[in-house]
């Protein structure tokens, strides 16, 4: 447990340092690394993709996506990348006689386009007005919910939430996670207020609730993939934490929610 906590604190400190103390390109490099590692973890350890050519193509695509957002050409660039990747997946499968691998083409798209795009949404938020003031919100909502759900489940858990997917998750833990998301946002709101910034408490607390709920969905989604392919962790990059997708599973689903929330509720 000590190693797990220390690794988590080191990862959080590194993420905060990059987000707050480097130019936007520093965050773009961070997002690029998360995208590439996440893409690899979703394709190779699961056994979805065992040939070098499609893996390389997918990793290059995942590398390109964050830079499309950085250079403000995401709409056109992502559209063209998606078209090229889907065409490649089909033509490669046909050329190698793997007509049974249509499901794998969906995995290629998920790993190379969808999740890198979710990670890349950090860039327009951070580049916006007051972006640094609120950029930690999706991380706090997801990770505070994770923490409360884990300890709440151990202390009060009696009813399984999704036993076929994640046997350790409980209904009681889920509701503790919702409370943790709201509490995390409340604490962050107090900090923001104390340093002299106005904050919409209603929108902040509502996002804590929604972020905790969607974070749980993300956690279960990636657990489902691991169960389907018979693996415990996606990788062993971080001691006691597994891979990037093991640590950022909930955050991946909270990031697009936060981006939409910013656009709709005018968070910033």
VMD Tcl script that draws the C-alpha trace (Angstrom):
set ca {
  {0.00 0.00 0.00}
  {2.86 2.40 0.81}
  {4.39 1.86 -2.63}
  {1.00 2.39 -4.24}
  {0.48 5.67 -2.41}
  {4.00 6.92 -3.16}
  {3.69 6.10 -6.87}
  {0.30 7.83 -6.98}
  {1.68 10.96 -5.30}
  {4.65 11.04 -7.66}
  {2.37 10.70 -10.68}
  {0.06 13.44 -9.43}
  {3.00 15.76 -8.73}
  {4.43 15.20 -12.22}
  {1.05 15.79 -13.87}
  {0.43 18.99 -11.91}
  {3.94 20.26 -12.66}
  {3.48 19.77 -16.39}
  {0.00 21.27 -16.47}
  {0.89 24.37 -14.47}
  {4.57 25.08 -15.10}
  {5.21 24.25 -18.75}
  {3.92 25.90 -21.93}
  {1.01 24.30 -23.73}
  {3.37 22.14 -25.76}
  {4.48 20.49 -22.52}
  {0.92 19.34 -21.91}
  {0.71 18.27 -25.56}
  {3.74 16.03 -25.03}
  {2.13 14.59 -21.87}
  {-1.12 13.94 -23.74}
  {0.82 12.39 -26.60}
  {2.60 10.01 -24.22}
  {-0.67 9.02 -22.52}
  {-2.31 8.47 -25.91}
  {0.49 6.31 -27.29}
  {0.86 4.20 -24.15}
  {-2.89 3.79 -23.83}
  {-3.15 2.80 -27.49}
  {-0.43 0.18 -27.08}
  {-2.00 -1.22 -23.91}
  {-5.40 -1.60 -25.54}
  {-4.02 -3.43 -28.57}
  {-1.00 -5.53 -27.60}
  {-1.44 -6.93 -24.05}
  {-5.05 -7.79 -24.89}
  {-3.92 -9.71 -27.97}
  {-6.24 -7.68 -30.19}
  {-3.39 -6.80 -32.54}
  {-0.40 -9.12 -32.90}
  {1.09 -7.87 -36.15}
  {3.68 -5.11 -36.26}
  {2.26 -3.13 -39.19}
  {-1.16 -2.29 -37.72}
  {0.37 -1.63 -34.30}
  {2.81 0.89 -35.79}
  {0.05 2.55 -37.82}
  {-2.12 2.87 -34.72}
  {0.68 4.27 -32.59}
  {1.48 6.87 -35.24}
  {-2.19 7.81 -35.42}
  {-2.40 8.14 -31.64}
  {0.70 10.33 -31.75}
  {-0.86 12.63 -34.34}
  {-4.20 13.23 -32.62}
  {-2.98 15.50 -29.76}
  {-1.00 17.65 -32.18}
  {-4.10 18.17 -34.31}
  {-5.69 19.74 -31.24}
  {-2.54 21.68 -30.43}
  {-2.44 23.25 -33.90}
  {-6.22 23.84 -33.93}
  {-6.96 21.54 -36.88}
  {-8.66 18.79 -34.89}
  {-11.98 18.76 -36.75}
  {-10.59 18.28 -40.24}
  {-7.53 16.31 -39.16}
  {-9.42 13.81 -36.99}
  {-11.98 13.29 -39.76}
  {-9.25 12.45 -42.27}
  {-7.35 10.27 -39.80}
  {-10.53 8.35 -39.01}
  {-11.25 7.76 -42.68}
  {-7.68 6.62 -43.37}
  {-7.53 4.35 -40.33}
  {-10.83 2.62 -41.06}
  {-9.82 2.17 -44.69}
  {-6.46 0.77 -43.63}
  {-8.06 -1.62 -41.16}
  {-10.40 -3.04 -43.76}
  {-7.81 -3.26 -46.56}
  {-5.18 -4.81 -44.29}
  {-7.65 -7.40 -43.02}
  {-8.69 -8.23 -46.57}
  {-5.08 -8.43 -47.79}
  {-4.08 -10.80 -44.99}
  {-7.25 -12.88 -45.25}
  {-8.42 -11.97 -41.73}
  {-12.06 -11.39 -42.60}
  {-13.07 -12.47 -39.10}
  {-11.34 -9.48 -37.50}
  {-13.99 -6.78 -38.05}
  {-14.31 -6.45 -34.26}
  {-10.57 -5.77 -34.08}
  {-10.97 -2.88 -36.52}
  {-13.28 -1.26 -33.97}
  {-10.54 -1.71 -31.35}
  {-8.04 -0.03 -33.67}
  {-10.35 2.96 -33.98}
  {-11.01 3.07 -30.25}
  {-7.32 2.91 -29.35}
  {-6.01 5.23 -32.07}
  {-8.70 7.89 -32.39}
  {-11.32 7.87 -29.63}
  {-9.23 7.68 -26.47}
  {-6.40 9.93 -27.77}
  {-9.11 12.47 -28.61}
  {-10.50 12.21 -25.08}
  {-7.03 12.84 -23.62}
  {-6.45 15.69 -26.08}
  {-9.46 17.62 -24.78}
  {-7.16 18.83 -22.01}
  {-5.46 21.10 -24.54}
  {-8.35 23.40 -25.59}
  {-9.52 23.65 -21.96}
  {-6.04 24.53 -20.71}
  {-5.56 26.99 -23.57}
  {-8.81 28.78 -22.78}
  {-9.34 31.72 -20.51}
  {-8.71 30.73 -16.88}
  {-7.87 27.23 -18.07}
  {-5.21 26.61 -15.44}
  {-7.67 27.52 -12.71}
  {-9.97 24.62 -13.55}
  {-7.82 22.09 -15.41}
  {-7.53 19.84 -12.35}
  {-11.31 19.45 -11.99}
  {-11.71 16.24 -14.06}
  {-8.80 14.59 -12.24}
  {-10.09 15.55 -8.80}
  {-13.63 14.42 -9.59}
  {-12.47 11.04 -10.92}
  {-9.75 10.24 -8.38}
  {-11.61 11.44 -5.29}
  {-14.57 9.30 -6.38}
  {-12.24 6.32 -6.92}
  {-10.73 6.74 -3.46}
  {-14.04 7.05 -1.64}
  {-15.56 4.19 -3.62}
  {-12.65 1.91 -2.75}
  {-12.68 2.63 0.98}
  {-16.47 2.87 1.14}
  {-16.78 -0.51 -0.52}
  {-14.36 -2.09 1.95}
  {-16.13 -0.60 4.94}
  {-19.79 -0.82 3.94}
  {-19.97 -2.91 0.78}
  {-22.54 -5.72 0.81}
  {-24.29 -5.61 -2.57}
  {-22.26 -6.26 -5.73}
  {-22.51 -3.56 -8.39}
  {-21.32 -5.55 -11.43}
  {-20.03 -8.93 -10.20}
  {-19.37 -10.33 -13.68}
  {-17.17 -7.39 -14.62}
  {-15.61 -6.12 -11.39}
  {-16.31 -8.39 -8.37}
  {-14.91 -5.92 -5.85}
  {-17.23 -3.04 -6.74}
  {-20.32 -2.61 -4.61}
  {-23.44 -0.48 -4.71}
  {-22.47 1.05 -1.38}
  {-19.02 1.85 -2.73}
  {-20.59 3.49 -5.77}
  {-22.63 5.86 -3.63}
  {-19.58 6.60 -1.50}
  {-17.82 7.44 -4.74}
  {-20.56 9.91 -5.68}
  {-20.14 11.55 -2.29}
  {-16.36 11.60 -2.81}
  {-16.72 13.35 -6.15}
  {-18.92 16.04 -4.65}
  {-16.63 16.43 -1.62}
  {-13.56 16.69 -3.85}
  {-15.20 19.47 -5.83}
  {-16.29 21.23 -2.64}
  {-12.73 21.23 -1.30}
  {-11.39 22.45 -4.63}
  {-14.03 25.19 -4.68}
  {-12.95 26.34 -1.22}
  {-9.32 26.47 -2.34}
  {-10.23 28.45 -5.45}
  {-12.34 30.85 -3.38}
  {-9.58 31.35 -0.80}
  {-7.09 32.45 -3.46}
  {-9.54 35.07 -4.69}
  {-11.37 33.48 -7.62}
  {-15.11 33.31 -8.08}
  {-16.61 29.91 -8.69}
  {-20.08 28.62 -9.53}
  {-20.71 26.29 -6.60}
  {-23.76 24.69 -8.17}
  {-22.01 23.80 -11.42}
  {-18.93 22.65 -9.51}
  {-20.82 20.30 -7.20}
  {-23.03 19.00 -10.01}
  {-19.94 18.14 -12.00}
  {-18.51 16.32 -9.00}
  {-21.61 14.12 -9.00}
  {-21.63 13.57 -12.76}
  {-17.88 13.08 -12.93}
  {-18.00 10.40 -10.24}
  {-20.79 8.57 -12.09}
  {-19.08 8.68 -15.49}
  {-15.76 7.79 -13.88}
  {-17.34 4.61 -12.55}
  {-18.61 3.79 -16.03}
  {-15.08 4.26 -17.38}
  {-13.65 2.02 -14.68}
  {-16.19 -0.71 -15.47}
  {-15.66 -0.30 -19.22}
  {-11.95 -1.03 -19.01}
  {-12.55 -3.80 -16.48}
  {-14.90 -5.35 -19.02}
  {-12.15 -5.30 -21.65}
  {-9.68 -6.89 -19.24}
  {-12.13 -9.62 -18.29}
  {-12.92 -10.27 -21.94}
  {-9.26 -10.82 -22.76}
  {-8.26 -12.52 -19.52}
  {-5.72 -10.02 -18.20}
  {-5.40 -8.47 -14.74}
  {-3.69 -5.22 -15.75}
  {-3.05 -3.54 -19.08}
  {0.65 -3.12 -18.29}
  {3.14 -2.87 -15.41}
  {4.48 0.63 -16.02}
  {3.56 1.91 -12.56}
  {4.22 -0.36 -9.55}
  {0.99 -1.43 -7.82}
  {-1.05 0.56 -10.36}
  {-0.60 -1.31 -13.64}
  {-0.62 0.62 -16.89}
  {-1.86 3.99 -18.08}
  {-5.36 2.67 -18.75}
  {-5.46 1.07 -15.30}
  {-4.71 4.40 -13.64}
  {-6.59 6.74 -16.01}
  {-9.58 4.47 -16.72}
  {-12.05 6.74 -14.93}
  {-10.37 9.98 -16.05}
  {-10.68 8.99 -19.72}
  {-14.47 9.07 -19.44}
  {-14.58 12.21 -17.30}
  {-12.48 14.34 -19.69}
  {-15.03 14.51 -22.55}
  {-17.77 15.13 -19.99}
  {-15.77 18.03 -18.59}
  {-15.10 19.47 -22.04}
  {-18.82 19.37 -22.88}
  {-19.65 20.80 -19.47}
  {-17.33 23.72 -20.10}
  {-19.03 24.45 -23.41}
  {-22.58 24.13 -22.10}
  {-22.38 25.50 -18.56}
  {-19.66 28.07 -19.29}
  {-17.53 26.69 -16.46}
  {-14.62 28.86 -17.39}
}
mol new
graphics top color blue
foreach p $ca { graphics top sphere $p radius 0.5 }
foreach p [lrange $ca 0 end-1] q [lrange $ca 1 end] { graphics top cylinder $p $q radius 0.2 }
display resetview
